[in-house]
Amino acid sequence: MDPNSIYRTTLTNGLTVLIQEDRSAPVVAIVTYVKAGYFDETDEENGLAHALEHMFFKGTQKRGVGDIAKETKSSGGYLNAHTIYDNTTYYTVLPSTGFAKGLEIQADAYANSAIDARELAREMEVIIQEAKRKSDNPSAVATETLYELLHDAHRMRRWRIGREPGLRAFTRDLMNNFYRNFYRPGNTILSISGDVDPADALRRVTELYGGLESQCIRCGIPGPPSQGTMIFATASSPATSPRASSSSDGELRVRSILTRRFSTRLLPFSLRDARHDCTARFARRSWRRP
């Protein structure tokens, strides 16, 4: 991909807009990238980012439950989403003739999600079943348990989509506060790629998103400070973990052996911007068979 083919601008409210014109097929993709994921949750909110992803398309002030998906499909498109450690991403792909309608639907969902309390209660049952299926998956259990052992205090220790007791405690107010705090233009990237005219696309984006208010994102980190220090143990430097520094020699040996056994080096991969959020994404390297 030629970087010069991508038009980038930032609206006055902080929304980053990326537009790529690609006339190879009469389709267009609209991607809403919100910089809020598992790492932005407090312990009380564990699983909330994923639950909000489920509620994102569940209706707005002017669209009822199911209308967003129905209108998108009637335009010939489809939509989906995913949540990960440092972002939640929503996307729709549809014929370029439906671009204007698709963009308006995405803008409405982004800015005006209703988060109806009764619908939330119903959807939480779906999410709880998803969490139970994950707990029945040996690979998922092994991965999550490993992260819990390796990370004493960091948010990566938590079961990513939450567990049933915490999920059942979610309220509409808790989710709405998270939504209104993080789903702001200055914390979002809107990407458009396909059979569109960049100037026309930007005009439509400005009309739909330009009037949205931006505000400061929640300051502080819902977990231990990670700037300037390693907060997990590795075979070569077990004492860098907060608990490891005060643990017994036996526990240090167990943790060191565990790390060597899986031949994994967990290192900070990138740091979030200078919003006082030192969220780290992690990458594995130096894989060797045991």
C-alpha positions in Angstrom: 0.0 0.0 0.0 1.3 3.4 -1.0 1.2 5.7 2.1 0.8 8.6 -0.3 -2.6 7.2 -1.3 -4.0 7.8 2.2 -5.5 11.2 3.0 -5.2 12.1 6.7 -6.7 14.9 8.6 -7.8 15.8 12.1 -11.1 17.6 12.7 -11.2 20.5 15.1 -12.8 18.2 17.8 -9.8 15.8 17.6 -11.2 13.0 15.4 -8.5 11.5 13.2 -9.8 10.7 9.7 -8.0 8.5 7.2 -9.4 8.2 3.7 -8.1 6.0 0.9 -9.5 6.0 -2.6 -9.5 2.6 -4.2 -11.5 2.2 -7.4 -10.5 -1.5 -7.9 -14.0 -2.6 -6.8 -17.3 -0.8 -6.2 -17.2 -1.3 -2.4 -16.2 0.7 0.6 -15.1 -0.1 4.1 -15.8 2.2 7.1 -13.8 1.4 10.3 -14.3 3.1 13.6 -11.2 2.5 15.8 -11.8 3.6 19.5 -8.7 3.6 21.7 -10.4 1.9 24.6 -10.1 -1.8 25.4 -9.4 -4.2 28.2 -6.5 -2.2 29.6 -8.8 0.8 30.1 -11.1 -1.0 32.5 -10.8 -0.9 36.2 -11.1 -4.2 38.1 -14.8 -3.4 38.7 -15.2 -2.9 34.9 -13.4 -6.1 33.8 -15.2 -7.2 30.6 -17.0 -3.9 30.1 -15.3 -2.9 26.9 -16.3 -6.2 25.3 -19.9 -5.9 26.6 -20.1 -2.4 25.2 -19.1 -3.7 21.8 -22.1 -6.0 22.0 -24.4 -3.0 22.9 -22.9 -0.6 20.3 -25.3 -1.7 17.5 -28.3 -2.3 19.8 -30.1 0.9 19.0 -29.9 4.7 19.3 -32.4 7.4 20.1 -33.8 7.1 16.5 -33.1 3.5 15.7 -34.6 0.6 17.6 -32.9 -2.8 18.5 -32.0 -4.5 15.3 -32.5 -1.5 13.0 -28.8 -0.8 12.6 -28.1 -4.3 11.3 -31.3 -4.3 9.2 -30.6 -1.0 7.5 -26.9 -2.0 6.8 -28.0 -5.2 5.2 -30.7 -3.5 3.2 -27.9 -1.4 1.7 -26.1 -4.6 0.7 -23.5 -4.4 3.5 -22.5 -6.2 6.7 -21.0 -5.1 10.0 -18.9 -6.6 12.8 -16.6 -5.6 15.6 -13.9 -6.8 17.9 -12.3 -5.8 21.3 -8.7 -6.3 22.3 -6.3 -4.9 24.9 -6.0 -1.3 23.7 -8.9 -0.8 21.3 -12.4 -1.6 20.2 -13.0 -1.6 16.5 -16.3 -1.5 14.6 -16.5 -1.9 10.8 -18.9 -2.1 8.0 -18.3 -3.1 4.3 -21.0 -2.2 1.7 -21.4 -1.2 -1.9 -20.1 2.2 -2.6 -23.6 3.3 -3.6 -24.6 2.8 0.0 -21.6 4.7 1.4 -23.6 7.8 2.5 -26.2 5.7 4.3 -23.6 3.4 5.9 -21.6 6.3 7.2 -24.7 7.9 8.7 -25.5 4.6 10.5 -22.0 4.3 11.9 -22.0 7.9 13.1 -25.3 7.4 14.8 -24.2 4.3 16.6 -20.9 5.9 17.6 -22.5 9.1 19.0 -25.9 8.1 20.2 -25.8 4.5 21.4 -28.8 4.1 23.8 -27.6 1.3 26.0 -31.1 0.4 27.1 -31.1 -1.3 30.5 -33.5 -4.1 29.6 -31.6 -4.8 26.4 -28.4 -4.8 28.3 -29.8 -7.4 30.8 -30.7 -9.6 27.9 -27.4 -9.2 26.1 -25.4 -9.9 29.3 -26.9 -13.4 29.3 -25.4 -13.9 25.8 -22.0 -12.6 27.0 -22.1 -14.8 30.1 -22.6 -17.8 27.9 -19.7 -16.7 25.7 -17.5 -16.5 28.9 -18.7 -20.0 29.9 -17.8 -21.4 26.5 -14.3 -19.8 26.9 -13.9 -21.4 30.3 -14.6 -24.8 28.6 -11.9 -24.2 26.0 -8.6 -25.7 27.2 -6.5 -23.5 25.0 -8.2 -20.3 26.3 -8.0 -21.5 29.9 -4.3 -22.2 29.5 -3.5 -18.8 28.0 -5.5 -16.8 30.5 -4.1 -18.8 33.4 -0.5 -18.2 32.1 -1.2 -14.5 31.9 -2.6 -14.5 35.4 0.6 -16.3 36.7 3.0 -14.0 34.8 1.4 -10.7 35.7 0.9 -10.0 39.4 -0.8 -6.7 39.3 -1.0 -5.5 35.6 -4.4 -5.5 33.9 -3.2 -8.3 31.6 -3.7 -10.7 34.5 -7.5 -10.5 34.2 -9.8 -12.8 32.2 -10.3 -10.7 29.1 -14.0 -10.8 28.7 -14.7 -11.0 32.4 -16.3 -13.7 34.6 -19.9 -14.3 35.4 -20.1 -12.7 38.9 -18.5 -9.4 37.6 -20.5 -9.5 34.4 -23.8 -9.8 36.3 -22.9 -6.8 38.3 -22.8 -4.5 35.3 -25.3 -1.7 35.2 -26.5 0.7 32.5 -24.9 3.6 34.4 -21.5 1.9 34.6 -21.5 1.1 30.9 -22.8 4.5 29.9 -20.1 6.2 31.9 -17.4 4.2 30.2 -19.0 4.8 26.8 -19.3 8.6 27.3 -15.8 8.8 28.7 -13.9 7.0 26.0 -16.0 7.2 22.9 -14.9 10.7 22.1 -13.5 12.2 18.8 -10.1 12.8 20.3 -9.9 9.1 21.2 -11.0 7.8 17.9 -9.8 7.1 14.4 -12.3 6.9 11.5 -10.9 5.1 8.5 -12.6 4.9 5.1 -11.2 2.9 2.2 -12.7 2.1 -1.2 -14.6 3.5 -4.1 -15.1 7.0 -2.7 -14.1 10.5 -3.6 -11.9 11.7 -0.7 -13.2 15.3 -0.8 -16.9 14.1 -0.8 -16.1 11.6 2.0 -14.4 14.2 4.1 -17.4 16.6 3.7 -19.8 13.9 4.8 -17.6 13.0 7.8 -17.3 16.6 8.8 -21.1 17.0 8.7 -21.8 13.9 10.8 -18.9 14.0 13.2 -17.6 17.6 13.3 -20.2 18.7 15.8 -19.4 16.1 18.4 -17.9 17.3 21.6 -14.5 16.1 22.7 -13.3 16.0 26.3 -10.5 14.8 28.3 -10.3 11.0 28.7 -10.2 9.6 32.2 -6.9 10.4 33.7 -4.8 7.8 35.5 -4.4 4.1 34.9 -6.8 1.5 36.2 -3.9 -0.6 37.6 -0.3 -0.2 38.8 1.9 2.4 37.2 4.0 0.8 34.4 6.1 3.8 33.2 9.8 3.3 33.7 9.5 -0.2 35.2 8.9 -3.7 34.2 5.9 -5.1 36.1 6.2 -8.8 35.2 8.7 -11.5 35.8 11.0 -13.1 33.2 13.5 -15.8 33.6 16.4 -13.3 33.2 14.9 -10.6 35.6 12.3 -12.1 38.0 12.8 -9.3 40.5 11.1 -6.7 38.2 7.7 -7.9 39.3 6.2 -6.0 42.3 5.2 -9.3 44.0 8.4 -10.9 43.0 10.4 -8.3 44.9 8.9 -9.4 48.2 8.3 -13.1 47.4 10.1 -16.1 48.8 13.0 -17.6 46.9 10.9 -20.7 46.3 8.2 -18.6 44.6 10.8 -16.8 42.5 12.2 -20.2 41.3 8.7 -21.4 40.4 8.0 -18.3 38.4 11.4 -18.4 36.8 11.0 -22.0 35.8 7.5 -21.4 34.5 8.8 -18.6 32.3 11.7 -20.7 30.9 9.3 -23.6 30.3 7.2 -21.6 28.0 10.3 -19.9 26.4 8.5 -16.5 26.4 9.9 -13.1 26.7 7.1 -10.6 27.4 8.2 -7.1 26.5 6.4 -3.7 26.2 5.6 -3.5 22.5 4.3 0.1 22.3 3.1 2.8 24.6 -0.1 4.7 24.4 0.2 8.5 23.7 1.1 11.0 26.3 -2.4 11.0 28.0 -0.8 9.8 31.2 -1.7 6.3 30.0 1.3 4.1 29.7 -0.7 1.1 28.5 1.6 -1.5 27.0 0.8 -3.9 24.3 2.8 -7.1 24.4 4.6 -9.2 21.9 6.2 -12.6 22.2 9.7 -13.3 20.9 12.4 -15.9 21.1 10.1 -18.8 20.8 11.8 -22.1 21.3 10.4 -25.6 21.7 10.8 -26.7 25.4 
